[in-house]
Amino acid sequence: MSMPEQNNGINEEKHVKMPSFEFIFALGIVFMMSGGVQGIYTNLAQDLLTDKRPLALASSVIAKKSQGNFTYMAILVPMYTYVIWFFVSKWRWFVPVLKRAFPLVLVSLLAILSTFWSLEPKATFLRSCNLFLGTMTGCYFAVRYLPLQFQTLMGKCYLILGIFVFLVVILDPEVGIHHGKHYPSFRGYFSHKNIMGDTMVYGLIVSLFLLRTTHAKILGLWLFTVSGLLIIMSLSRTAWLLALFSLIVYLLIMSIRAWKFKGLLLVFIVIFTSVFILSLVGYETIASEAIIALERDPTVSGRTEIWEIILDAILPDHFWFGFGYEAFWSSTQGAFNYFRNQLGFIPAHSHNGWLQIMVHLGFSGVILVAIAMIIGIKRSYIFAFSHTYHGYAVALVFLVMYFVLNIVESYFMAPERLYWEIFVYYVACNPKNADYLQNTAKISRNNVYTKVPS
């Protein structure tokens, strides 16, 4: 059975039906790695301990005994085992993918090596192994699915995740709705409303692609509605602005495609690069006025104070290789030592993806992830403008959104946030390879490619 020809947009929408097991696997990955259920075992434990209802009590017991790690990893281990088995059995398929994702594979291996200079060697080793396996999961998706298949698959999984969040809010509002200063924000079983809102932005992006297809319009409509409502009800201004930003980017890309004036995109990239620089060094001037207009703290909710302290901690002795992956935030010699006197509290992370990498692996890690980002944007640019089919624009929208998100949040090198795996996928999935597969590859009964592309 041949893959559909690419020179017809309708034919490109036709995709081979995947086995049920693989859909269940992908759904499990979305639920676990997005953080959609991890909150049951970790961050919500303290809230649940005082609750006597059966669901909350059972969750709190699991959380207390396992400290959020055993149950979470017990579910992930079978998933990672499948990825490893697929890698071993189809290793020839992984070779070109690993080459394209080499900077991200290398930064994952560097994270494991950072055990040797880490402030917390045991924690670094365990968490860096999780990072490496998360990176390999992204490579698995790149081997296994064409972009059109992957986005349809993610659309289905995200719709189920969104419906699940609504069910939690309705059936268990004490958990599904934030209380205190964040009331009445929706969060479901996510640990925080911002994480839920940020996560659903990708669902919104995928829905725009599905709405323009002939085979998944209804799915796209439902996904757009569910994702949009959850973003609104998260009451997360970051998620609101991120969703609006993504919509504008998507519409701009589609307009540029229609005008066939690719050079305009370069202007767009320059503009948002300027926004990135402004957010780091110019917040006391123009940025402050813009943030005040949105009724926000001119220090971006205290983020800039955190950034300054982190830079002071990194620059003297940890510039090139950092403190070790995830060690800074769990060691008394790390965040506790630097933040306790200056801020009076210990932040959970850097609130900036690039600084988070600096804390983990120093400037060496920043270089590797920056190279991967450049490669991903370049390839997604080819996706978006070298094909007549609009679905390839999703990659470019996601990567630009992911870049902007990491200005104020820490989503780089975070395998427990699904965006890292999606980032790996879009970096590892080569447009030229996709062209080859769509036109000449053969598929076995199990929908696994049986001929290795050149």
Backbone hydrogen bonds, N-H to C=O, Kabsch-Sander energy under -0.5 kcal/mol:
donor,donor_aa,acceptor,acceptor_aa,energy
3,M,441,A,-0.9
12,E,8,N,-1.9
13,E,9,G,-0.8
13,E,10,I,-0.8
14,K,10,I,-0.6
14,K,11,N,-1.2
22,E,19,P,-0.5
23,F,19,P,-1.4
24,I,20,S,-2.4
25,F,21,F,-2.4
26,A,22,E,-2.5
27,L,23,F,-2.6
28,G,24,I,-2.4
29,I,25,F,-2.2
30,V,26,A,-2.3
31,F,27,L,-2.4
32,M,28,G,-2.7
33,M,29,I,-2.9
34,S,30,V,-1.2
35,G,32,M,-0.5
36,G,31,F,-1.0
37,V,31,F,-0.9
39,G,35,G,-0.8
39,G,189,Y,-1.0
40,I,37,V,-1.6
41,Y,38,Q,-1.3
42,T,38,Q,-1.2
44,L,39,G,-1.7
45,A,42,T,-2.0
48,L,44,L,-2.0
49,L,45,A,-1.6
50,T,46,Q,-0.5
51,D,48,L,-1.9
57,L,53,R,-3.2
58,A,54,P,-2.6
59,S,55,L,-1.9
60,S,56,A,-2.5
61,V,57,L,-2.2
62,I,58,A,-2.0
63,A,59,S,-2.5
64,K,60,S,-2.8
65,K,61,V,-2.4
66,S,62,I,-2.3
67,Q,63,A,-1.6
69,N,66,S,-1.8
70,F,66,S,-1.0
73,M,69,N,-2.8
74,A,70,F,-2.6
75,I,71,T,-1.4
76,L,72,Y,-1.7
77,V,73,M,-2.9
79,M,75,I,-0.8
80,Y,76,L,-3.1
81,T,77,V,-2.7
82,Y,78,P,-1.9
83,V,79,M,-1.9
84,I,80,Y,-2.7
85,W,81,T,-2.7
86,F,82,Y,-2.7
87,F,83,V,-2.4
88,V,84,I,-2.6
89,S,85,W,-2.8
90,K,86,F,-2.1
91,W,88,V,-0.8
93,W,90,K,-1.6
94,F,90,K,-1.1
95,V,91,W,-1.3
97,V,93,W,-0.8
98,L,94,F,-3.5
99,K,95,V,-1.9
100,R,96,P,-1.9
101,A,97,V,-2.2
102,F,99,K,-1.1
104,L,101,A,-0.8
105,V,101,A,-2.4
106,L,102,F,-2.9
107,V,103,P,-2.1
108,S,104,L,-1.6
109,L,105,V,-2.1
110,L,106,L,-2.6
111,A,107,V,-1.6
112,I,108,S,-1.5
113,L,109,L,-2.3
114,S,110,L,-1.7
115,T,112,I,-1.6
116,F,113,L,-2.1
117,W,114,S,-1.0
118,S,114,S,-0.7
119,L,323,F,-1.6
124,T,120,E,-2.5
125,F,121,P,-2.6
126,L,122,K,-2.2
127,R,123,A,-2.4
128,S,124,T,-2.5
129,C,125,F,-1.8
130,N,126,L,-1.5
131,L,127,R,-2.0
132,F,128,S,-2.6
133,L,129,C,-2.4
134,G,130,N,-2.2
135,T,131,L,-2.4
136,M,132,F,-2.2
137,T,133,L,-1.7
138,G,134,G,-1.7
139,C,135,T,-1.8
140,Y,136,M,-2.4
141,F,137,T,-2.1
142,A,138,G,-1.6
143,V,139,C,-2.1
144,R,140,Y,-2.7
145,Y,141,F,-2.6
150,F,146,L,-2.9
151,Q,147,P,-2.5
152,T,148,L,-1.6
153,L,149,Q,-2.6
154,M,150,F,-2.8
155,G,151,Q,-1.9
156,K,152,T,-1.9
157,C,153,L,-2.2
158,Y,154,M,-3.0
159,L,155,G,-1.9
160,I,156,K,-1.9
161,L,157,C,-2.4
162,G,158,Y,-2.7
163,I,159,L,-2.4
164,F,160,I,-2.2
165,V,161,L,-2.0
166,F,162,G,-1.9
167,L,163,I,-2.3
168,V,164,F,-2.3
169,V,165,V,-2.2
170,I,166,F,-2.3
171,L,167,L,-3.2
172,D,168,V,-2.5
175,V,172,D,-1.6
176,G,168,V,-0.5
176,G,172,D,-2.9
177,I,173,P,-1.8
178,H,185,S,-3.2
182,H,179,H,-0.9
183,Y,180,G,-1.5
185,S,182,H,-2.4
186,F,233,M,-2.6
187,R,176,G,-2.8
188,G,176,G,-2.0
190,F,187,R,-2.1
196,M,192,H,-1.8
197,G,193,K,-2.7
198,D,194,N,-2.8
199,T,195,I,-2.3
200,M,196,M,-1.9
201,V,197,G,-0.6
201,V,198,D,-0.9
202,Y,198,D,-0.5
202,Y,199,T,-0.9
203,G,199,T,-0.6
204,L,200,M,-1.8
205,I,201,V,-2.2
206,V,202,Y,-2.7
207,S,203,G,-2.1
208,L,204,L,-1.4
209,F,205,I,-1.2
210,L,206,V,-2.5
211,L,207,S,-2.4
212,R,208,L,-0.5
212,R,209,F,-1.1
213,T,210,L,-1.6
220,G,216,A,-2.5
221,L,217,K,-2.5
222,W,218,I,-2.5
223,L,219,L,-2.6
224,F,220,G,-2.6
225,T,221,L,-2.2
226,V,222,W,-2.9
227,S,223,L,-2.8
228,G,224,F,-2.2
229,L,225,T,-2.4
230,L,226,V,-2.3
231,I,227,S,-2.4
232,I,228,G,-2.2
233,M,229,L,-2.9
234,S,230,L,-1.3
235,L,232,I,-1.4
236,S,231,I,-0.6
237,R,235,L,-0.7
240,W,236,S,-2.4
241,L,237,R,-2.7
242,L,238,T,-2.4
243,A,239,A,-2.7
244,L,240,W,-2.5
245,F,241,L,-2.7
246,S,242,L,-2.5
247,L,243,A,-2.3
248,I,244,L,-2.3
249,V,245,F,-2.5
250,Y,246,S,-2.6
251,L,247,L,-2.6
252,L,248,I,-2.6
253,I,249,V,-2.7
254,M,250,Y,-2.5
255,S,251,L,-2.1
256,I,252,L,-2.6
257,R,253,I,-2.5
258,A,254,M,-1.9
259,W,255,S,-2.5
260,K,256,I,-1.6
261,F,256,I,-1.5
264,L,261,F,-1.3
265,L,262,K,-1.5
266,L,262,K,-0.6
266,L,263,G,-0.8
267,V,263,G,-1.0
268,F,264,L,-1.6
269,I,265,L,-2.5
270,V,266,L,-2.2
271,I,267,V,-2.1
272,F,268,F,-2.0
273,T,269,I,-1.9
274,S,270,V,-2.1
275,V,271,I,-1.8
276,F,272,F,-1.7
277,I,273,T,-2.2
278,L,274,S,-2.8
279,S,275,V,-2.3
280,L,276,F,-1.0
280,L,277,I,-0.6
281,V,277,I,-2.4
282,G,278,L,-2.1
285,T,282,G,-1.5
287,A,282,G,-1.3
288,S,283,Y,-0.5
289,E,285,T,-1.7
290,A,286,I,-2.1
291,I,287,A,-2.6
292,I,288,S,-2.8
293,A,289,E,-1.9
294,L,290,A,-0.9
294,L,291,I,-0.5
295,E,292,I,-2.1
296,R,291,I,-2.2
300,V,297,D,-1.9
301,S,297,D,-0.6
303,R,299,T,-0.6
303,R,300,V,-1.7
304,T,299,T,-1.9
306,I,302,G,-1.4
307,W,303,R,-2.5
308,E,304,T,-2.2
309,I,305,E,-1.9
310,I,306,I,-2.3
311,L,307,W,-2.5
312,D,308,E,-2.0
313,A,309,I,-1.8
314,I,310,I,-2.3
315,L,311,L,-2.5
318,H,314,I,-2.1
322,G,318,H,-1.5
323,F,359,V,-2.9
324,G,321,F,-0.5
324,G,360,H,-1.8
327,A,324,G,-2.0
328,F,324,G,-0.7
330,S,327,A,-1.0
331,S,327,A,-1.2
334,G,331,S,-1.3
335,A,328,F,-3.4
336,F,331,S,-1.0
338,Y,334,G,-1.7
339,F,335,A,-2.9
340,R,336,F,-1.5
343,L,339,F,-2.5
344,G,339,F,-1.6
345,F,339,F,-0.5
353,G,406,N,-2.5
353,G,409,E,-1.2
354,W,406,N,-0.7
356,Q,352,N,-2.3
357,I,353,G,-1.8
358,M,354,W,-2.0
359,V,355,L,-2.5
360,H,356,Q,-2.1
361,L,357,I,-3.4
362,G,357,I,-0.7
362,G,358,M,-1.4
363,F,319,F,-3.4
364,S,320,W,-1.8
364,S,361,L,-0.5
365,G,361,L,-0.8
365,G,362,G,-0.6
366,V,362,G,-1.4
367,I,363,F,-2.4
368,L,364,S,-1.7
369,V,365,G,-2.4
370,A,366,V,-2.6
371,I,367,I,-2.4
372,A,368,L,-2.1
373,M,369,V,-2.4
374,I,370,A,-2.4
375,I,371,I,-2.6
376,G,372,A,-2.8
377,I,373,M,-2.6
378,K,374,I,-2.5
379,R,375,I,-2.6
380,S,376,G,-2.7
381,Y,377,I,-2.2
382,I,378,K,-1.6
383,F,379,R,-2.6
384,A,380,S,-2.9
385,F,381,Y,-1.8
386,S,382,I,-2.2
392,Y,389,Y,-0.9
393,A,390,H,-2.1
394,V,391,G,-1.4
395,A,392,Y,-0.7
396,L,392,Y,-0.8
397,V,393,A,-2.3
398,F,394,V,-2.7
399,L,395,A,-2.3
400,V,396,L,-2.2
401,M,397,V,-2.5
402,Y,398,F,-3.2
403,F,399,L,-2.2
404,V,400,V,-2.1
405,L,401,M,-2.9
406,N,402,Y,-1.6
407,I,404,V,-1.9
408,V,404,V,-0.5
408,V,405,L,-1.1
409,E,405,L,-1.6
411,Y,409,E,-0.7
414,A,411,Y,-0.9
417,R,414,A,-2.1
418,L,33,M,-0.6
418,L,416,E,-0.5
420,W,414,A,-0.6
420,W,417,R,-2.2
422,I,418,L,-2.1
423,F,419,Y,-2.6
424,V,420,W,-2.4
425,Y,421,E,-2.2
426,Y,422,I,-2.4
427,V,423,F,-1.9
428,A,424,V,-2.7
429,C,425,Y,-2.1
430,N,428,A,-0.9
434,A,430,N,-2.5
435,D,431,P,-2.5
436,Y,432,K,-2.2
437,L,433,N,-2.7
438,Q,434,A,-2.8
439,N,435,D,-1.7
440,T,436,Y,-2.7
441,A,436,Y,-0.8
441,A,437,L,-0.9
443,I,1,M,-1.0
444,S,448,V,-1.6
447,N,444,S,-2.1
450,T,442,K,-1.5
